[in-house]
Amino acid sequence: MHPSFAPFPLARSRRSRRTDWLRDMVRENAVSVDDLIWPIFVREGEGVSEPVKAMPGVNRLSVDMAVKAANEAAALGIPCIALFPYTDAADKNPECTEAFNPDNLVNRATRAIKAAVPGGGILLDVALDPYNSDGHDGFVRDGVIVNDETLMALEKQALVQAESGADILGPSDMMDGRIGIIRQALESHDFSDVVVMSYAAKFASAFYGPFRDAVGASGALKGDKKTYQIDPGNADEALREVARDIAEGADMVMVKPGMPYLDICTRVKTRFKVPTFAYQVSGEYAMIMAAGQNGWIDEEKAMFESLLAFKRAGCDGILSYFAPRVAQILAE
Ligand code: PBG
């Protein structure tokens, strides 16, 4: 090591920041299209593309349009899409029966996409909230979100999703024991190749607001999700959740939301060395888009910087509504 002053600085960080090629050469992290999972909202109808409030550029797509989007994803090299159903109020009830309907919207969309674009990955959310008239991720009994009864339902939901051709299941409900139940059910029904990406460190966050509107859950939701999602003040607890989900058979884990929880991403990756994903959620997307549209930040630069931050934090991949836009720019 040189002394840092003698009498001028010998070690000059700015030397390697001088030109584009030098910066490119020493950059430690980069975003690639392989890192991206594109979340897509599906709805009933045909030829429909309906804008989502508070998510400029994001639309709810009917199944035929979702097939088109999946084709676009494949053409851009996006490895995987995630499908989320917008469920009509008429299909919601306290028993969440639509969740285990093999012909529900998301299962029909999965089959249609698998038939048209067999090469790409499909991730489905395992959780009851789109189908629950209470808007919760679990059954509500006497005002309490019950755990073990919900597990039985998640098991049924996971099996119809696997049957429809989903490659990855993402339990996002935060009930205790769901990963073990789902993994066992998959193994005993010949779905041992279906990957489980656990929403392991999922926080009770204000940043899910636009999503709940996108899937039609915001009107239904009574109260909040604080009795099952992690308290935003807790990091050790998030690590315990991740440890438990890995022990129960999760192949990959997710941290959600993303940007406000980069410390969790780093600790999860450093400690467990498993494939770690971040979900840059609807509210994060909305913030960047809103500031960009106001001319307050450079939207495109902020988009790339936010995704790079996930890579720097140690994430292997990112679920982001920016996925098609980023992939398009990377392809140019
Ligand atoms: C529901 C679910 C949520 C998101 C993904 N799955 C919302 C919630 O927990 O209320 C949020 C995604 C986003 O905000 O983009 N199980």
Boltz pocket constraint, residues with backbone or C-beta under 6 A from the ligand:
constraints:
  - pocket:
      binder: B
      contacts: [[A, 125], [A, 126], [A, 127], [A, 129], [A, 137], [A, 172], [A, 173], [A, 207], [A, 208], [A, 209], [A, 210], [A, 211], [A, 212], [A, 225], [A, 280], [A, 281], [A, 282], [A, 283]]
      max_distance: 6.0
